[in-house]
């Protein structure tokens, strides 16, 4: 089959079938949904009119509330109330019949001069009984005029807030019928139904106050049971039903706000269905018109496309047969249209010309390519040699940078160690000097002083010495200044000389509970025994200080020896991050002990495979950066944990955080946020390279007040036997 009929069939047939199916679907959908759409439109109209009636009812209630707060009604004095109501009659709206006041006994007085007892009215009982503050009544028959009314009422309260009566206004049902009749849609009509389901507004006056939807036998309506249930529940909706003449109709209804009324609208079902059919006919006619225009357009388009393509096909066949003569292509180029097909014809002409030129110069091109390949091979060899030399130089530079960074860190650690050793050595020196001086003074006095004590004095002396020695060994240096001041005052009040010195000695011994025994021995002349016991306690305390200082110096030296132990860089070994970090914490104790709260959470003690010295360089860098970031004040958290086949080590500081703008540059060589002289910008770059050489990764996350750097390393395989 030729191209033209093939394209016509391929385009026209699917278009016609698709258009037919689309028209059918639209018609079926519309025929089903237009009726629903009409009913929804009725629902919206009825709901809108119900809201308007609700606002009108609210205005009526507002009017009676204004009367209810007037001084005349709040006085409860009928002699003042009745003239006031009569004066209001002339200013009533056209839809208001009268205004009235009902006393707490049920007596009423209205603005047209009528009075009587209406205590049995529902709205009077509801308001005076305290069941409702405001009330909109159902349809009523006036006992004075026999007219059909609805009442809008509210409570009247005296200044103490007590209900003393009811203020109300009466509105004729004829007004409601006018409001309901204002809805215009097809041949439908509007109506208003009160809470007892009685019509209080209807275009047929014979229905008003006489027909009740709850009594289908008397109303003649069939199929409204569901609507009746919804109206009683104050719900909106619509319902299909049959009227007295047996005709099908639709009833849309909605509750009226602030009342127990329902706004309703009835329309013949035939008009709703007629609208659906009319729209369906219009859509089918429109679809057929579009289909005819579409098929004509397809025929015209196919003809315009196929003619130049046929000419192009003949030219291409000649080119394929080896005919590259420009004269044979001249007709094609001159007849080419000014569109994509024309551009395609020109492209084929240019291609044929280039193909001829290419074939003519094929040998020269091959020769030039061979020369270029030889030259390229020489350049590649030369460039490869230069890159190998540059790579070797770069590796040497990196090694030097790592050594430099490690020496800088070692300098900081040595400074900390010097301080850590000087502190205990100073304590040892001062305590030793005190002990020597004390021994020279106390030994000559010890035996004479003890031998001069009475038996009771010797017992008290031994008790004080034992208690003081035990306290000194515990390194208990606490001092209760308040107890010491109070003891000195009590001793002075008893006339004992040197009360302050005695109080100091008792505090040194921690013997405030032996105050009575000590005072008795002083009065008995054993004052030297208390002083001797205190001095012996100070001697023991100095010995304890020497022992503690020497232990601390020994711990620091052991940590330094452990840290300085070299690695065997020929073979990797099992490295335990927890042990190495604890050693570093000992070396950094001088910078941690003052204002840094150290939180160690070692959830995993698993080893990693690597070079101990290199990994220690990473831990030192991360710990040092964290301390500098928070200026050696705050909280430093060190955590280890295991995740799958990896061990994760993290350092978290409470510093100000890393700004968003510089986060991408953190691991860039020579980038630093520290002041000049404090950082080279190589620490994190070196850490990154060391971790990656170990097959791990390093990263961070930061926000103001919390920054965490983490290192992931492959866990070592340990033989558990």
Secondary structure, DSSP 8 states (H G I E B T S, - for coil): --HHHHHHHHHHHHHHHHHHHHHHHHHHHHHHHHHHHHHHHHHHHHHHHHHHHHHHHHHHHHHHHHHHTSHHHHHT-HHHHHHHHHHHHTT--TTEEEEEEEETTSEEEETTS-EEE-TTSHHHHHHHTTS-SEEE---EE-TTT--EEEEEEEEEE-TTS-EEEEEEEEEEHHHHHHHHTT--STT-EEEEE-TTSBEEE-SSGGGTTT-BTT-HHHH--BS-HHHHHHHHTT--EEEEEE-TTS-EEEEEEEE-TTSS-EEEEEEEHHHHHHHHHHHHHHHHHHHHHHHHHHHHHHHHHHHHHHHHHHHHHHHHHHHHTT---HHHHHHHHHH--SSHHHHHHHHHHHHHHHHHHHHHTHHHHHHHHHHHHHHHHHHHHHHHHHHHHHHHHHHHHHHHHHHHHHHHHHHHHHHHHHHHHHHHHHHHHHHHHHHHHHHHHHHHHHHHHHHTS-HHHHHHHHHHHHHHHHHHHTT-----HHHHHHHHHHHHHTT-SSHHHHHHHHHHHT-GGGHHHHHHHHHTT-HHHHHHHHHHHHHHHHHHHHHHHHHHHHHHHHHHHHHH----TTS-EEE-HHHHHHHHHHHTHHHHTTTEEEEEEE-----EEE-HHHHHHHHHHHHHHHHHHTTT-EEEEEEEEEETTEEEEEEEE-SS---GGGGGGTTSTT---S-TTT--S-HHHHHHHHHHHTT-EEEEEEETTEEEEEEEEEB------
